Amino acid sequence: MSTDHQKYSTENQADAIRRYAVARDIEIVRTYADAGKSGLKMEGRDALKQLIDDVQAGVADYSMVLVYDVSRWGRFQDADESAYYEYICKRAGITVEYCAEQFDNDGSPVATIVKGVKRAMAGEYSRELSAKVFAGQGRLIEKGFRQGGPAGLGLRRMLIDEHGARKGELRAGEHKSIQTDRVILVPGPKDEVAVVQGIYEAFVHQGKSEQDIADDLNRRGVKTDLGRPWTRGTVHQILVNEKYAGDNVWNRQSFKLKQKRVRNAPETWIRSQDAFEAIVARDLFDAAHSIISARSFRLTDDEMLHSLRALYEARGLLSGLVIDEADGLPSSSAYSNRFGSLLRAYSLVGFRPDRDYEYVEINRMLRRRYPEILGEVLGGFRDSGSIVGQDGDDQLIVNGEFNASVVIVRCASTPTGLLRWRLRFDTSLRPDITIVVRMDPGNREPLDFFLFPRLDVASQRLRLAEENGLSLDAYRFESLDYLYEMAAPVRFAEAA
């Protein structure tokens, strides 16, 4: 069950199952309960995983599994998944009984049809609920309320009540506790606001590039909101984020029904203009946006290729990293989107990269991304209330309780088009948890994450595919929110 406020609370289910067992003289010897967990995927369903493992390993000390109703296996979007788990039990000689259903699970055609319908209904319920939640969140965005995420440099999260009165600023890791309260963005400290405004002024009025601005900030000892040095990418994110002009934008990415996270087209984003107090004038923001857009969207194919050819003649080689570092040139992703792939763009200007060089460039790009991703992990821990330190550059120490290391794994494609990730564990570090960041096929953004405890690391090398089976995918997560939540300290009152 995912919430206490419904008939499916674990207590209500347990009471119904006990009454069912007493009426039929059945002895309950073990209970598996996943409290507060979504039934959309197996991730986080530790109790259900344990039940399946016990049954498959032949260590189950029971001959029957009592389930409240058909939907308690899960509201999977593939109805066959819940049927599969029931089949595993039956194959091991363990019967399954449903305590709140109006049919006997006796294998008859009627029972089979009813279970199929109920499994489909369970998945449809989740789809309908997802649509309702999405619509509700969209309305809150349109009203100017913030829907999660850190405020960013120069901004702070302000808690307001149902009448719009300000209640106080939320620090990192703090969240609203009253359902009718909302969160808005307000200008932060004056020195941070000045940094943001200075970035826009330098970019628009002084004609400086993102890299020039980053270099200048680093020379002056100015840090980002996460306490890290500036890069071209972090400056770029400041210049394109509409919240600095006071706009509330949502749905850039979506993670509906626990499926893979996707980037949405700009026309599907939900916007509320002038929702917050702007710290950058509208005309200044629009000017910066126009300059950035002009790099690619206003260029013809021939103009983009002419610039790329000139870069190739000047440098003697091309790569995504070389293109991204070149001032006045569209980004490598712009070339990839316009021409289908970077290799296609390379061929049109006469460049033929060898495979080894491409491999080296990808690794070099990932090494540049590592500090950014590491900073995001640090920020995630800190936003959840954890205290995180670093043991050198390689390990994180969380709350003084456990250490973790972050490993980025590049994506490679086989000759048949299959995706593979080759992972190498650094056994010299021996972290308690290895956070594996699997990159997307373009090796530009994280695709998903694996969390491997030290006790379960059996070898130095591991090869991951798109689908790996339960033995490996049990460690896979769409985001690191679960890890941050698990590590977060819990305050409790001390008894006198």
C-alpha positions as CSV (number, residue, x, y, z in Angstrom):
1,M,0.0,0.0,0.0
2,S,1.2,3.5,-0.8
3,T,-0.7,5.5,1.9
4,D,-2.4,5.0,5.2
5,H,-5.5,7.0,4.2
6,Q,-7.3,4.2,2.3
7,K,-8.9,0.9,2.8
8,Y,-5.7,-0.8,1.7
9,S,-3.7,0.2,4.8
10,T,-1.6,-2.8,6.0
11,E,-3.6,-2.9,9.2
12,N,-7.0,-3.2,7.4
13,Q,-5.6,-5.8,5.1
14,A,-4.1,-7.8,8.0
15,D,-7.4,-7.7,9.9
16,A,-9.3,-9.0,6.9
17,I,-6.7,-11.8,6.3
18,R,-6.9,-12.8,10.0
19,R,-10.7,-13.1,9.9
20,Y,-10.4,-15.2,6.7
21,A,-7.8,-17.5,8.3
22,V,-9.8,-18.0,11.5
23,A,-13.0,-18.8,9.6
24,R,-11.1,-21.6,7.7
25,D,-8.9,-22.8,10.5
26,I,-5.7,-21.6,8.8
27,E,-2.6,-20.8,10.9
28,I,-0.7,-17.6,9.8
29,V,3.0,-18.3,10.3
30,R,4.6,-15.4,8.4
31,T,3.6,-11.9,7.1
32,Y,5.0,-10.0,4.2
33,A,4.0,-6.3,4.1
34,D,5.2,-3.4,2.0
35,A,4.0,-0.3,3.8
36,G,4.0,3.0,2.1
37,K,5.3,1.6,-1.2
38,S,3.9,2.1,-4.7
39,G,2.6,-1.0,-6.4
40,L,3.5,0.2,-9.9
41,K,6.9,-1.5,-10.0
42,M,8.9,-4.0,-8.0
43,E,11.3,-1.4,-6.9
44,G,11.0,-0.8,-3.1
45,R,8.8,-3.9,-2.7
46,D,11.3,-5.6,-0.4
47,A,8.7,-7.8,1.3
48,L,7.3,-9.1,-2.0
49,K,10.8,-9.7,-3.3
50,Q,11.6,-11.7,-0.1
51,L,8.4,-13.8,-0.5
52,I,9.3,-14.7,-4.1
53,D,12.9,-15.4,-3.1
54,D,11.8,-17.7,-0.2
55,V,9.4,-19.6,-2.5
56,Q,11.9,-20.0,-5.3
57,A,14.7,-21.1,-2.9
58,G,12.4,-23.7,-1.3
59,V,12.7,-22.3,2.2
60,A,9.1,-21.2,2.6
61,D,7.7,-22.7,5.8
62,Y,4.1,-22.5,4.6
63,S,1.8,-24.1,2.0
64,M,-0.5,-21.2,1.2
65,V,-0.3,-17.5,0.6
66,L,-3.2,-15.3,1.7
67,V,-3.6,-12.1,-0.3
68,Y,-6.1,-9.4,0.4
69,D,-7.2,-9.0,-3.3
70,V,-5.9,-9.4,-6.8
71,S,-4.5,-5.8,-6.9
72,R,-2.2,-6.4,-3.9
73,W,0.4,-8.1,-6.0
74,G,0.7,-4.7,-7.7
75,R,-1.0,-2.2,-10.0
76,F,1.4,-3.2,-12.8
77,Q,0.9,-1.6,-16.2
78,D,1.5,-5.1,-17.6
79,A,-1.2,-7.2,-16.1
80,D,0.8,-10.4,-16.8
81,E,3.4,-9.4,-14.2
82,S,1.1,-10.0,-11.2
83,A,0.0,-13.2,-12.8
84,Y,3.7,-14.2,-13.1
85,Y,4.3,-13.9,-9.3
86,E,1.2,-15.9,-8.5
87,Y,2.4,-18.6,-11.0
88,I,5.8,-18.7,-9.2
89,C,4.0,-19.7,-6.0
90,K,1.8,-22.3,-7.6
91,R,4.7,-23.8,-9.4
92,A,6.4,-24.3,-6.1
93,G,3.3,-26.1,-4.8
94,I,2.0,-23.2,-2.7
95,T,-1.6,-22.2,-3.3
96,V,-2.8,-18.6,-3.4
97,E,-6.1,-17.5,-1.8
98,Y,-7.7,-14.0,-2.1
99,C,-9.5,-13.0,1.1
100,A,-11.6,-10.1,-0.2
101,E,-12.6,-11.4,-3.6
102,Q,-16.0,-12.8,-4.4
103,F,-14.6,-15.8,-6.3
104,D,-12.6,-18.9,-5.4
105,N,-9.1,-19.0,-6.9
106,D,-9.6,-22.6,-8.0
107,G,-8.1,-22.4,-11.5
108,S,-11.5,-22.5,-13.2
109,P,-12.2,-20.5,-16.4
110,V,-14.3,-18.1,-14.4
111,A,-11.6,-17.4,-11.9
112,T,-9.0,-16.9,-14.6
113,I,-11.2,-14.4,-16.5
114,V,-12.1,-12.5,-13.4
115,K,-8.4,-12.2,-12.3
116,G,-7.4,-11.0,-15.7
117,V,-10.1,-8.3,-15.7
118,K,-9.2,-7.2,-12.1
119,R,-5.4,-7.1,-13.0
120,A,-6.2,-4.8,-16.0
121,M,-8.5,-2.7,-13.8
122,A,-5.7,-2.3,-11.2
123,G,-3.4,-1.0,-13.9
124,E,-6.1,1.3,-15.3
125,Y,-6.8,2.7,-11.8
126,S,-3.1,3.8,-11.6
127,R,-3.3,5.4,-15.1
128,E,-6.4,7.4,-14.1
129,L,-4.9,8.4,-10.8
130,S,-1.7,9.5,-12.6
131,A,-3.7,11.7,-15.0
132,K,-5.6,13.3,-12.1
133,V,-2.5,14.0,-10.1
134,F,-0.8,15.5,-13.2
135,A,-3.8,17.8,-13.8
136,G,-3.8,18.9,-10.2
137,Q,-0.1,19.6,-10.2
138,G,-0.5,21.5,-13.5
139,R,-3.2,23.7,-11.9
140,L,-0.9,24.5,-8.9
141,I,1.9,25.5,-11.4
142,E,-0.4,27.8,-13.2
143,K,-1.3,29.5,-9.9
144,G,2.4,30.2,-9.3
145,F,3.2,27.5,-6.7
146,R,6.6,25.7,-6.7
147,Q,6.4,21.9,-7.2
148,G,9.6,20.5,-5.7
149,G,13.3,20.9,-6.5
150,P,16.0,23.2,-5.1
151,A,15.5,27.0,-5.5
152,G,18.9,27.6,-7.2
153,L,21.4,30.4,-6.9
154,G,19.9,33.7,-6.1
155,L,16.5,32.3,-5.1
156,R,14.9,30.8,-1.9
157,R,11.8,28.8,-1.2
158,M,9.2,30.6,0.8
159,L,6.4,28.9,2.6
160,I,3.0,30.5,2.4
161,D,-0.4,29.6,3.9
162,E,-3.7,29.1,2.1
163,H,-4.3,32.9,2.1
164,G,-0.9,33.7,0.6
165,A,0.6,35.0,3.8
166,R,4.3,34.3,4.2
167,K,5.2,31.9,7.0
168,G,9.0,31.6,6.6
169,E,11.8,30.5,4.4
170,L,12.5,26.8,3.9
171,R,16.1,25.7,4.4
172,A,17.7,22.9,2.5
173,G,16.0,19.6,3.3
174,E,12.9,21.2,4.9
175,H,9.4,20.6,3.4
176,K,5.9,21.9,4.1
177,S,4.0,19.9,6.7
178,I,0.5,21.3,6.3
179,Q,-1.5,20.2,3.2
180,T,-2.9,23.6,2.5
181,D,0.5,25.4,2.6
182,R,2.3,26.2,-0.6
183,V,5.8,27.1,-1.7
184,I,6.9,30.0,-3.9
185,L,10.3,31.3,-5.0
186,V,11.6,34.7,-3.6
187,P,14.8,36.6,-4.2
188,G,17.7,35.2,-2.1
189,P,20.7,37.0,-0.6
190,K,21.8,40.2,-2.4
191,D,25.3,38.8,-3.2
192,E,23.8,35.8,-4.9
193,V,21.3,37.9,-6.8
194,A,24.2,40.1,-8.0
195,V,26.0,37.1,-9.3
196,V,23.0,36.0,-11.4
197,Q,22.4,39.5,-12.7
198,G,26.2,39.9,-13.5
199,I,26.1,36.7,-15.6
200,Y,23.3,38.0,-17.7
201,E,24.9,41.4,-18.1
202,A,28.2,39.9,-19.1
203,F,26.6,37.6,-21.6
204,V,24.2,40.1,-23.2
205,H,25.9,43.5,-22.9
206,Q,29.6,42.5,-22.8
207,G,29.3,39.7,-25.3
208,K,31.2,37.2,-23.1
209,S,30.7,33.4,-23.7
210,E,29.5,31.0,-21.0
211,Q,33.1,29.7,-20.7
212,D,34.5,33.2,-20.3
213,I,32.0,34.0,-17.6
214,A,32.7,30.7,-15.8
215,D,36.4,31.4,-15.9
216,D,35.9,34.9,-14.5
217,L,33.7,33.6,-11.6
218,N,36.3,30.9,-10.8
219,R,39.1,33.5,-10.7
220,R,37.1,35.6,-8.3
221,G,36.5,32.5,-6.0
222,V,32.7,32.6,-6.5
223,K,31.0,29.2,-6.1
224,T,27.7,27.8,-7.4
225,D,24.8,27.2,-5.0
226,L,26.2,23.7,-4.5
227,G,29.6,25.1,-3.5
228,R,31.3,23.9,-6.7
229,P,33.4,25.7,-9.3
230,W,31.6,27.0,-12.3
231,T,31.6,25.3,-15.7
232,R,30.3,26.4,-19.1
233,G,27.2,24.1,-18.5
234,T,26.3,25.6,-15.1
235,V,26.5,29.2,-16.5
236,H,24.4,28.0,-19.4
237,Q,21.7,26.6,-17.0
238,I,21.5,30.0,-15.3
239,L,21.0,31.7,-18.7
240,V,18.2,29.5,-19.9
241,N,16.2,29.0,-16.7
242,E,13.0,31.0,-16.9
243,K,12.6,31.1,-13.1
244,Y,15.0,34.0,-13.0
245,A,12.6,36.1,-15.1
246,G,9.8,35.1,-12.6
247,D,8.2,32.3,-14.7
248,N,7.1,29.0,-13.2
249,V,7.8,26.2,-15.6
250,W,7.0,22.5,-15.1
251,N,6.9,19.2,-17.0
252,R,10.2,19.6,-18.7
253,Q,10.7,16.0,-17.7
254,S,8.1,13.4,-16.7
255,F,8.3,10.1,-14.8
256,K,4.7,8.9,-15.1
257,L,3.6,5.5,-13.7
258,K,7.2,4.8,-12.6
259,Q,8.3,4.3,-16.2
260,K,11.5,5.6,-17.6
261,R,12.1,9.4,-17.2
262,V,11.6,11.3,-20.5
263,R,12.3,14.8,-21.7
264,N,9.2,16.5,-23.0
265,A,8.9,18.8,-25.9
266,P,8.8,22.5,-25.0
267,E,5.2,22.8,-26.3
268,T,4.0,20.4,-23.5
269,W,5.6,22.4,-20.7
270,I,3.2,24.1,-18.3
271,R,4.0,27.8,-17.7
272,S,2.8,30.5,-15.4
273,Q,4.3,33.9,-16.4
274,D,5.3,36.4,-13.8
275,A,4.5,33.9,-11.0
276,F,7.5,35.0,-8.9
277,E,9.4,38.2,-8.3
278,A,11.9,38.3,-11.1
279,I,15.6,38.9,-10.3
280,V,16.5,39.4,-14.0
281,A,14.6,42.0,-16.1
282,R,12.4,40.4,-18.7
283,D,14.0,42.2,-21.6
284,L,17.5,41.0,-20.4
285,F,16.3,37.4,-20.1
286,D,14.7,37.5,-23.6
287,A,17.9,38.9,-25.1
288,A,20.0,36.1,-23.6
289,H,17.5,33.5,-24.8
290,S,17.6,35.0,-28.3
291,I,21.3,34.9,-28.5
292,I,21.4,31.2,-27.4
293,S,18.6,30.3,-29.8
294,A,20.3,32.0,-32.7
295,R,23.2,29.6,-32.5
296,S,21.3,26.8,-34.1
297,F,17.6,27.4,-34.7
298,R,18.1,30.4,-37.0
299,L,20.9,28.7,-38.9
300,T,20.3,26.8,-42.1
301,D,21.8,23.3,-42.6
302,D,24.5,24.8,-44.8
303,E,25.4,27.5,-42.3
304,M,25.7,24.9,-39.5
305,L,27.9,22.7,-41.7
306,H,30.0,25.6,-42.8
307,S,30.8,26.4,-39.1
308,L,31.5,22.8,-38.4
309,R,33.8,22.5,-41.4
310,A,35.7,25.6,-40.3
311,L,36.1,24.1,-36.8
312,Y,37.4,20.9,-38.3
313,E,39.9,22.7,-40.5
314,A,41.1,24.7,-37.5
315,R,41.4,21.8,-35.1
316,G,42.1,18.9,-37.4
317,L,39.5,16.7,-35.6
318,L,35.9,16.8,-34.3
319,S,34.1,15.4,-31.2
320,G,31.2,16.3,-29.1
321,L,33.6,17.9,-26.6
322,V,35.4,19.9,-29.2
323,I,32.1,21.3,-30.6
324,D,30.7,22.1,-27.1
325,E,33.8,24.0,-26.2
326,A,33.8,26.1,-29.3
327,D,32.3,29.6,-28.9
328,G,29.7,30.8,-31.4
329,L,28.9,27.2,-32.5
330,P,25.7,25.3,-31.9
331,S,26.0,22.5,-29.4
332,S,26.8,19.0,-30.3
333,S,23.3,17.9,-29.4
334,A,22.0,20.6,-31.9
335,Y,24.0,19.0,-34.6
336,S,22.9,15.5,-33.6
337,N,19.2,16.5,-33.6
338,R,19.5,18.4,-36.9
339,F,21.4,15.7,-38.9
340,G,20.2,12.6,-37.1
341,S,23.6,11.9,-35.4
342,L,27.0,13.4,-34.9
343,L,28.5,10.8,-37.2
344,R,26.2,11.9,-40.0
345,A,27.3,15.6,-39.4
346,Y,30.9,14.5,-39.4
347,S,30.6,12.7,-42.7
348,L,29.0,15.8,-44.3
349,V,32.1,17.9,-43.6
350,G,34.5,15.1,-44.5
351,F,35.6,14.0,-41.1
352,R,36.0,10.3,-40.4
353,P,36.6,9.6,-36.8
354,D,38.2,6.3,-35.8
355,R,36.5,4.2,-33.2
356,D,39.3,4.4,-30.6
357,Y,39.3,8.2,-30.8
358,E,35.5,8.3,-30.3
359,Y,35.9,6.1,-27.2
360,V,38.6,8.3,-25.8
361,E,36.5,11.4,-26.3
362,I,33.4,9.9,-24.6
363,N,35.5,9.0,-21.6
364,R,37.0,12.5,-21.5
365,M,33.5,14.0,-21.6
366,L,32.4,11.7,-18.8
367,R,35.4,12.7,-16.7
368,R,34.3,16.3,-17.2
369,R,30.7,15.4,-16.1
370,Y,31.8,13.5,-13.0
371,P,32.3,16.6,-10.8
372,E,28.8,17.8,-11.8
373,I,27.1,14.5,-11.1
374,L,29.0,14.1,-7.9
375,G,27.8,17.6,-6.9
376,E,24.2,16.6,-7.7
377,V,24.5,13.5,-5.4
378,L,26.0,15.6,-2.6
379,G,23.2,18.2,-3.0
380,G,20.6,15.4,-2.9
381,F,21.9,14.1,0.4
382,R,22.1,17.6,1.9
383,D,18.7,18.6,0.7
384,S,17.3,15.5,2.5
385,G,18.9,16.6,5.7
386,S,22.0,14.4,5.7
387,I,25.5,15.6,6.6
388,V,27.9,14.6,3.8
389,G,31.7,14.9,3.7
390,Q,34.3,13.7,1.2
391,D,37.2,11.4,1.8
392,G,39.5,12.8,-0.9
393,D,37.8,13.0,-4.3
394,D,36.6,9.4,-4.4
395,Q,34.3,8.7,-1.5
396,L,31.4,10.3,0.3
397,I,30.9,9.9,4.0
398,V,27.2,10.2,4.9
399,N,26.2,11.1,8.4
400,G,29.4,9.5,9.7
401,E,27.5,6.2,9.3
402,F,28.5,4.8,5.8
403,N,30.6,5.7,2.8
404,A,29.6,5.6,-0.8
405,S,31.4,6.0,-4.2
406,V,30.0,7.3,-7.4
407,V,30.8,5.4,-10.7
408,I,29.7,6.6,-14.1
409,V,29.3,3.9,-16.7
410,R,29.3,4.8,-20.4
411,C,26.8,3.3,-22.8
412,A,28.1,1.3,-25.8
413,S,26.2,-0.2,-28.7
414,T,26.9,-3.7,-30.1
415,P,27.0,-4.3,-33.9
416,T,23.4,-5.6,-33.7
417,G,22.2,-2.4,-32.0
418,L,21.9,-3.7,-28.4
419,L,23.0,-1.4,-25.6
420,R,25.6,-2.5,-23.1
421,W,27.3,-1.0,-20.0
422,R,30.6,-2.4,-18.7
423,L,31.1,-1.7,-15.0
424,R,34.4,-2.0,-13.1
425,F,34.3,-1.8,-9.3
426,D,37.3,-0.2,-7.6
427,T,38.0,-2.8,-5.0
428,S,40.7,-0.6,-3.4
429,L,38.0,1.8,-2.1
430,R,35.6,-0.9,-0.7
431,P,32.7,1.5,-0.2
432,D,29.6,0.4,1.7
433,I,27.5,1.4,-1.3
434,T,28.6,1.9,-4.9
435,I,26.3,4.3,-6.7
436,V,26.4,3.4,-10.4
437,V,25.3,6.1,-12.8
438,R,24.3,4.5,-16.1
439,M,24.5,7.0,-19.0
440,D,22.0,7.2,-21.8
441,P,22.8,6.0,-25.4
442,G,24.3,9.5,-26.2
443,N,26.4,9.4,-23.0
444,R,25.1,12.9,-22.1
445,E,22.6,12.4,-19.3
446,P,22.1,9.7,-16.6
447,L,19.6,7.0,-17.7
448,D,19.1,5.3,-14.4
449,F,21.0,4.2,-11.3
450,F,22.2,1.0,-9.6
451,L,22.9,0.8,-5.9
452,F,25.2,-2.1,-5.1
453,P,26.0,-2.8,-1.4
454,R,29.5,-4.0,-0.7
455,L,28.4,-7.4,0.5
456,D,26.7,-8.1,-2.9
457,V,29.7,-7.1,-5.1
458,A,31.0,-10.5,-6.1
459,S,33.4,-9.5,-8.8
460,Q,35.4,-6.6,-10.0
461,R,33.6,-6.4,-13.4
462,L,30.0,-6.5,-14.4
463,R,28.2,-6.3,-17.7
464,L,24.8,-4.7,-17.8
465,A,22.2,-4.9,-20.5
466,E,18.9,-3.0,-21.0
467,E,17.1,-5.8,-19.1
468,N,19.1,-7.9,-16.6
469,G,16.6,-10.0,-14.8
470,L,15.6,-9.7,-11.1
471,S,19.0,-10.7,-9.8
472,L,20.5,-7.4,-11.1
473,D,17.6,-5.1,-11.8
474,A,16.5,-5.4,-8.2
475,Y,19.4,-2.9,-7.5
476,R,18.1,-0.5,-10.3
477,F,16.4,2.8,-9.5
478,E,15.0,5.5,-11.8
479,S,16.4,8.2,-9.4
480,L,18.4,8.4,-6.2
481,D,15.4,9.7,-4.1
482,Y,15.2,6.3,-2.3
483,L,18.8,6.5,-1.2
484,Y,18.5,10.1,0.0
485,E,15.3,9.2,1.9
486,M,16.9,6.1,3.4
487,A,20.0,8.1,4.6
488,A,18.1,11.0,6.0
489,P,18.4,11.4,9.8
490,V,15.1,11.1,11.7
491,R,14.6,13.3,14.7
492,F,12.8,11.9,17.8
493,A,12.0,13.2,21.2
494,E,14.2,12.1,24.0
495,A,12.3,10.6,26.9
496,A,13.1,12.1,30.3
